[in-house]
Amino acid sequence: MDAGKYHAELVVDGTTTVALFLSDADDRPIAATGVKANAILVIDGKSQRFPLAPAEGAKLVGTA
């Protein structure tokens, strides 16, 4: 999805870890350093919000 000037791809793998990958309009990775984000997931019909923190490269991670 588009998020302002970024493209964001949210990846869930069946664990409690959630990863968000950032890229620009040309699909080039954007460093996640200094980026703040929250994820909002609907789990069992209820919205749950949790923070995502920068990890290596263009990745932010959090725990759902």
Jmol script that loads the backbone (N, CA, C; Angstrom):
load data "model"
ATOM      1  N   MET A   1       0.833  -1.171   0.000  1.00  0.00           N
ATOM      2  CA  MET A   1       0.000   0.000   0.000  1.00  0.00           C
ATOM      3  C   MET A   1       0.877   1.234   0.000  1.00  0.00           C
ATOM      4  N   ASP A   2       0.330   2.337  -0.419  1.00  0.00           N
ATOM      5  CA  ASP A   2       1.061   3.587  -0.388  1.00  0.00           C
ATOM      6  C   ASP A   2       0.849   4.255   0.966  1.00  0.00           C
ATOM      7  N   ALA A   3       1.931   4.786   1.512  1.00  0.00           N
ATOM      8  CA  ALA A   3       1.897   5.469   2.805  1.00  0.00           C
ATOM      9  C   ALA A   3       2.675   6.767   2.660  1.00  0.00           C
ATOM     10  N   GLY A   4       1.992   7.811   2.256  1.00  0.00           N
ATOM     11  CA  GLY A   4       2.672   9.074   1.995  1.00  0.00           C
ATOM     12  C   GLY A   4       3.593   8.919   0.801  1.00  0.00           C
ATOM     13  N   LYS A   5       4.854   9.284   0.977  1.00  0.00           N
ATOM     14  CA  LYS A   5       5.819   9.167  -0.123  1.00  0.00           C
ATOM     15  C   LYS A   5       6.441   7.778  -0.215  1.00  0.00           C
ATOM     16  N   TYR A   6       6.005   6.863   0.654  1.00  0.00           N
ATOM     17  CA  TYR A   6       6.556   5.512   0.688  1.00  0.00           C
ATOM     18  C   TYR A   6       5.583   4.485   0.116  1.00  0.00           C
ATOM     19  N   HIS A   7       6.122   3.348  -0.217  1.00  0.00           N
ATOM     20  CA  HIS A   7       5.317   2.158  -0.478  1.00  0.00           C
ATOM     21  C   HIS A   7       5.642   1.219   0.683  1.00  0.00           C
ATOM     22  N   ALA A   8       4.612   0.652   1.293  1.00  0.00           N
ATOM     23  CA  ALA A   8       4.806  -0.210   2.455  1.00  0.00           C
ATOM     24  C   ALA A   8       4.221  -1.587   2.188  1.00  0.00           C
ATOM     25  N   GLU A   9       4.997  -2.608   2.531  1.00  0.00           N
ATOM     26  CA  GLU A   9       4.531  -3.993   2.388  1.00  0.00           C
ATOM     27  C   GLU A   9       4.584  -4.651   3.757  1.00  0.00           C
ATOM     28  N   LEU A  10       3.417  -5.023   4.271  1.00  0.00           N
ATOM     29  CA  LEU A  10       3.312  -5.665   5.571  1.00  0.00           C
ATOM     30  C   LEU A  10       3.366  -7.172   5.384  1.00  0.00           C
ATOM     31  N   VAL A  11       4.246  -7.826   6.149  1.00  0.00           N
ATOM     32  CA  VAL A  11       4.419  -9.273   6.026  1.00  0.00           C
ATOM     33  C   VAL A  11       4.162  -9.931   7.375  1.00  0.00           C
ATOM     34  N   VAL A  12       3.236 -10.873   7.389  1.00  0.00           N
ATOM     35  CA  VAL A  12       2.983 -11.689   8.577  1.00  0.00           C
ATOM     36  C   VAL A  12       3.242 -13.139   8.191  1.00  0.00           C
ATOM     37  N   ASP A  13       3.815 -13.903   9.123  1.00  0.00           N
ATOM     38  CA  ASP A  13       4.224 -15.271   8.768  1.00  0.00           C
ATOM     39  C   ASP A  13       3.632 -16.335   9.690  1.00  0.00           C
ATOM     40  N   GLY A  14       2.568 -15.989  10.422  1.00  0.00           N
ATOM     41  CA  GLY A  14       1.954 -16.961  11.315  1.00  0.00           C
ATOM     42  C   GLY A  14       2.524 -16.935  12.719  1.00  0.00           C
ATOM     43  N   THR A  15       3.580 -16.151  12.939  1.00  0.00           N
ATOM     44  CA  THR A  15       4.125 -15.964  14.282  1.00  0.00           C
ATOM     45  C   THR A  15       3.617 -14.631  14.805  1.00  0.00           C
ATOM     46  N   THR A  16       4.086 -14.208  15.948  1.00  0.00           N
ATOM     47  CA  THR A  16       3.683 -12.910  16.482  1.00  0.00           C
ATOM     48  C   THR A  16       4.504 -11.758  15.907  1.00  0.00           C
ATOM     49  N   THR A  17       5.533 -12.055  15.124  1.00  0.00           N
ATOM     50  CA  THR A  17       6.369 -11.021  14.529  1.00  0.00           C
ATOM     51  C   THR A  17       5.744 -10.512  13.236  1.00  0.00           C
ATOM     52  N   VAL A  18       5.714  -9.194  13.113  1.00  0.00           N
ATOM     53  CA  VAL A  18       5.196  -8.539  11.917  1.00  0.00           C
ATOM     54  C   VAL A  18       6.319  -7.674  11.357  1.00  0.00           C
ATOM     55  N   ALA A  19       6.505  -7.706  10.051  1.00  0.00           N
ATOM     56  CA  ALA A  19       7.546  -6.904   9.407  1.00  0.00           C
ATOM     57  C   ALA A  19       6.914  -5.982   8.380  1.00  0.00           C
ATOM     58  N   LEU A  20       7.425  -4.779   8.303  1.00  0.00           N
ATOM     59  CA  LEU A  20       6.990  -3.794   7.323  1.00  0.00           C
ATOM     60  C   LEU A  20       8.206  -3.376   6.526  1.00  0.00           C
ATOM     61  N   PHE A  21       8.130  -3.512   5.214  1.00  0.00           N
ATOM     62  CA  PHE A  21       9.235  -3.154   4.330  1.00  0.00           C
ATOM     63  C   PHE A  21       8.891  -1.871   3.597  1.00  0.00           C
ATOM     64  N   LEU A  22       9.823  -0.921   3.565  1.00  0.00           N
ATOM     65  CA  LEU A  22       9.615   0.366   2.918  1.00  0.00           C
ATOM     66  C   LEU A  22      10.367   0.454   1.604  1.00  0.00           C
ATOM     67  N   SER A  23       9.725   1.044   0.606  1.00  0.00           N
ATOM     68  CA  SER A  23      10.392   1.322  -0.666  1.00  0.00           C
ATOM     69  C   SER A  23       9.833   2.624  -1.222  1.00  0.00           C
ATOM     70  N   ASP A  24      10.510   3.154  -2.251  1.00  0.00           N
ATOM     71  CA  ASP A  24      10.027   4.375  -2.882  1.00  0.00           C
ATOM     72  C   ASP A  24       9.158   4.027  -4.083  1.00  0.00           C
ATOM     73  N   ALA A  25       8.750   5.020  -4.831  1.00  0.00           N
ATOM     74  CA  ALA A  25       7.854   4.810  -5.970  1.00  0.00           C
ATOM     75  C   ALA A  25       8.484   3.945  -7.061  1.00  0.00           C
ATOM     76  N   ASP A  26       9.813   3.881  -7.087  1.00  0.00           N
ATOM     77  CA  ASP A  26      10.517   3.048  -8.073  1.00  0.00           C
ATOM     78  C   ASP A  26      10.883   1.686  -7.510  1.00  0.00           C
ATOM     79  N   ASP A  27      10.304   1.327  -6.375  1.00  0.00           N
ATOM     80  CA  ASP A  27      10.511   0.040  -5.706  1.00  0.00           C
ATOM     81  C   ASP A  27      11.931  -0.149  -5.192  1.00  0.00           C
ATOM     82  N   ARG A  28      12.624   0.966  -4.898  1.00  0.00           N
ATOM     83  CA  ARG A  28      13.949   0.895  -4.284  1.00  0.00           C
ATOM     84  C   ARG A  28      13.782   0.953  -2.776  1.00  0.00           C
ATOM     85  N   PRO A  29      14.483   0.084  -2.037  1.00  0.00           N
ATOM     86  CA  PRO A  29      14.368   0.076  -0.571  1.00  0.00           C
ATOM     87  C   PRO A  29      14.744   1.431   0.027  1.00  0.00           C
ATOM     88  N   ILE A  30      14.040   1.818   1.071  1.00  0.00           N
ATOM     89  CA  ILE A  30      14.318   3.048   1.803  1.00  0.00           C
ATOM     90  C   ILE A  30      14.735   2.646   3.217  1.00  0.00           C
ATOM     91  N   ALA A  31      15.846   3.175   3.684  1.00  0.00           N
ATOM     92  CA  ALA A  31      16.325   2.845   5.030  1.00  0.00           C
ATOM     93  C   ALA A  31      15.275   3.211   6.073  1.00  0.00           C
ATOM     94  N   ALA A  32      15.028   2.309   6.999  1.00  0.00           N
ATOM     95  CA  ALA A  32      14.018   2.517   8.034  1.00  0.00           C
ATOM     96  C   ALA A  32      14.560   3.286   9.233  1.00  0.00           C
ATOM     97  N   THR A  33      15.837   3.611   9.233  1.00  0.00           N
ATOM     98  CA  THR A  33      16.442   4.342  10.341  1.00  0.00           C
ATOM     99  C   THR A  33      15.697   5.657  10.574  1.00  0.00           C
ATOM    100  N   GLY A  34      15.252   5.881  11.789  1.00  0.00           N
ATOM    101  CA  GLY A  34      14.567   7.112  12.139  1.00  0.00           C
ATOM    102  C   GLY A  34      13.078   7.131  11.807  1.00  0.00           C
ATOM    103  N   VAL A  35      12.567   6.075  11.202  1.00  0.00           N
ATOM    104  CA  VAL A  35      11.152   6.017  10.839  1.00  0.00           C
ATOM    105  C   VAL A  35      10.350   5.483  12.015  1.00  0.00           C
ATOM    106  N   LYS A  36       9.207   6.097  12.286  1.00  0.00           N
ATOM    107  CA  LYS A  36       8.303   5.622  13.333  1.00  0.00           C
ATOM    108  C   LYS A  36       7.019   5.161  12.669  1.00  0.00           C
ATOM    109  N   ALA A  37       6.466   4.050  13.154  1.00  0.00           N
ATOM    110  CA  ALA A  37       5.222   3.536  12.582  1.00  0.00           C
ATOM    111  C   ALA A  37       4.480   2.708  13.613  1.00  0.00           C
ATOM    112  N   ASN A  38       3.201   2.595  13.417  1.00  0.00           N
ATOM    113  CA  ASN A  38       2.350   1.701  14.194  1.00  0.00           C
ATOM    114  C   ASN A  38       1.598   0.822  13.219  1.00  0.00           C
ATOM    115  N   ALA A  39       1.325  -0.386  13.628  1.00  0.00           N
ATOM    116  CA  ALA A  39       0.491  -1.289  12.838  1.00  0.00           C
ATOM    117  C   ALA A  39      -0.823  -1.458  13.583  1.00  0.00           C
ATOM    118  N   ILE A  40      -1.898  -1.527  12.818  1.00  0.00           N
ATOM    119  CA  ILE A  40      -3.210  -1.799  13.395  1.00  0.00           C
ATOM    120  C   ILE A  40      -3.742  -3.029  12.677  1.00  0.00           C
ATOM    121  N   LEU A  41      -3.903  -4.100  13.426  1.00  0.00           N
ATOM    122  CA  LEU A  41      -4.426  -5.346  12.874  1.00  0.00           C
ATOM    123  C   LEU A  41      -5.751  -5.672  13.541  1.00  0.00           C
ATOM    124  N   VAL A  42      -6.642  -6.290  12.796  1.00  0.00           N
ATOM    125  CA  VAL A  42      -7.894  -6.768  13.368  1.00  0.00           C
ATOM    126  C   VAL A  42      -7.703  -8.249  13.680  1.00  0.00           C
ATOM    127  N   ILE A  43      -7.728  -8.572  14.966  1.00  0.00           N
ATOM    128  CA  ILE A  43      -7.502  -9.934  15.430  1.00  0.00           C
ATOM    129  C   ILE A  43      -8.728 -10.364  16.222  1.00  0.00           C
ATOM    130  N   ASP A  44      -9.347 -11.444  15.789  1.00  0.00           N
ATOM    131  CA  ASP A  44     -10.583 -11.922  16.421  1.00  0.00           C
ATOM    132  C   ASP A  44     -11.634 -10.822  16.508  1.00  0.00           C
ATOM    133  N   GLY A  45     -11.723 -10.006  15.456  1.00  0.00           N
ATOM    134  CA  GLY A  45     -12.738  -8.963  15.385  1.00  0.00           C
ATOM    135  C   GLY A  45     -12.429  -7.694  16.159  1.00  0.00           C
ATOM    136  N   LYS A  46     -11.245  -7.622  16.786  1.00  0.00           N
ATOM    137  CA  LYS A  46     -10.881  -6.458  17.581  1.00  0.00           C
ATOM    138  C   LYS A  46      -9.623  -5.809  17.007  1.00  0.00           C
ATOM    139  N   SER A  47      -9.644  -4.474  16.917  1.00  0.00           N
ATOM    140  CA  SER A  47      -8.462  -3.748  16.448  1.00  0.00           C
ATOM    141  C   SER A  47      -7.395  -3.767  17.526  1.00  0.00           C
ATOM    142  N   GLN A  48      -6.177  -4.093  17.111  1.00  0.00           N
ATOM    143  CA  GLN A  48      -5.044  -4.066  18.027  1.00  0.00           C
ATOM    144  C   GLN A  48      -3.931  -3.242  17.390  1.00  0.00           C
ATOM    145  N   ARG A  49      -3.424  -2.298  18.156  1.00  0.00           N
ATOM    146  CA  ARG A  49      -2.372  -1.396  17.678  1.00  0.00           C
ATOM    147  C   ARG A  49      -1.077  -1.736  18.408  1.00  0.00           C
ATOM    148  N   PHE A  50       0.038  -1.733  17.659  1.00  0.00           N
ATOM    149  CA  PHE A  50       1.333  -1.960  18.275  1.00  0.00           C
ATOM    150  C   PHE A  50       2.407  -1.247  17.478  1.00  0.00           C
ATOM    151  N   PRO A  51       3.494  -0.835  18.148  1.00  0.00           N
ATOM    152  CA  PRO A  51       4.552  -0.078  17.488  1.00  0.00           C
ATOM    153  C   PRO A  51       5.444  -0.964  16.625  1.00  0.00           C
ATOM    154  N   LEU A  52       5.989  -0.347  15.592  1.00  0.00           N
ATOM    155  CA  LEU A  52       6.997  -0.987  14.742  1.00  0.00           C
ATOM    156  C   LEU A  52       8.286  -0.199  14.898  1.00  0.00           C
ATOM    157  N   ALA A  53       9.391  -0.901  15.065  1.00  0.00           N
ATOM    158  CA  ALA A  53      10.686  -0.251  15.267  1.00  0.00           C
ATOM    159  C   ALA A  53      11.619  -0.594  14.104  1.00  0.00           C
ATOM    160  N   PRO A  54      12.496   0.345  13.734  1.00  0.00           N
ATOM    161  CA  PRO A  54      13.442   0.076  12.665  1.00  0.00           C
ATOM    162  C   PRO A  54      14.324  -1.133  12.983  1.00  0.00           C
ATOM    163  N   ALA A  55      14.535  -1.953  11.969  1.00  0.00           N
ATOM    164  CA  ALA A  55      15.454  -3.081  12.042  1.00  0.00           C
ATOM    165  C   ALA A  55      16.475  -2.867  10.928  1.00  0.00           C
ATOM    166  N   GLU A  56      17.075  -3.920  10.449  1.00  0.00           N
ATOM    167  CA  GLU A  56      18.085  -3.766   9.409  1.00  0.00           C
ATOM    168  C   GLU A  56      17.464  -3.308   8.097  1.00  0.00           C
ATOM    169  N   GLY A  57      18.201  -2.491   7.373  1.00  0.00           N
ATOM    170  CA  GLY A  57      17.793  -2.051   6.034  1.00  0.00           C
ATOM    171  C   GLY A  57      16.480  -1.293   6.009  1.00  0.00           C
ATOM    172  N   ALA A  58      15.581  -1.728   5.125  1.00  0.00           N
ATOM    173  CA  ALA A  58      14.304  -1.068   4.894  1.00  0.00           C
ATOM    174  C   ALA A  58      13.175  -1.695   5.693  1.00  0.00           C
ATOM    175  N   LYS A  59      13.506  -2.317   6.794  1.00  0.00           N
ATOM    176  CA  LYS A  59      12.538  -3.138   7.535  1.00  0.00           C
ATOM    177  C   LYS A  59      12.247  -2.537   8.914  1.00  0.00           C
ATOM    178  N   LEU A  60      10.960  -2.543   9.256  1.00  0.00           N
ATOM    179  CA  LEU A  60      10.520  -2.235  10.611  1.00  0.00           C
ATOM    180  C   LEU A  60       9.856  -3.490  11.149  1.00  0.00           C
ATOM    181  N   VAL A  61       9.997  -3.760  12.441  1.00  0.00           N
ATOM    182  CA  VAL A  61       9.417  -4.957  13.016  1.00  0.00           C
ATOM    183  C   VAL A  61       8.659  -4.634  14.300  1.00  0.00           C
ATOM    184  N   GLY A  62       7.694  -5.492  14.616  1.00  0.00           N
ATOM    185  CA  GLY A  62       6.932  -5.368  15.845  1.00  0.00           C
ATOM    186  C   GLY A  62       6.363  -6.712  16.216  1.00  0.00           C
ATOM    187  N   THR A  63       5.750  -6.773  17.394  1.00  0.00           N
ATOM    188  CA  THR A  63       5.158  -8.009  17.875  1.00  0.00           C
ATOM    189  C   THR A  63       3.665  -7.792  18.067  1.00  0.00           C
ATOM    190  N   ALA A  64       2.884  -8.627  17.404  1.00  0.00           N
ATOM    191  CA  ALA A  64       1.425  -8.523  17.491  1.00  0.00           C
ATOM    192  C   ALA A  64       0.937  -9.261  18.718  1.00  0.00           C
TER     193      ALA A  64
END
end "model"
wireframe off; spacefill off
backbone 0.3
color backbone group
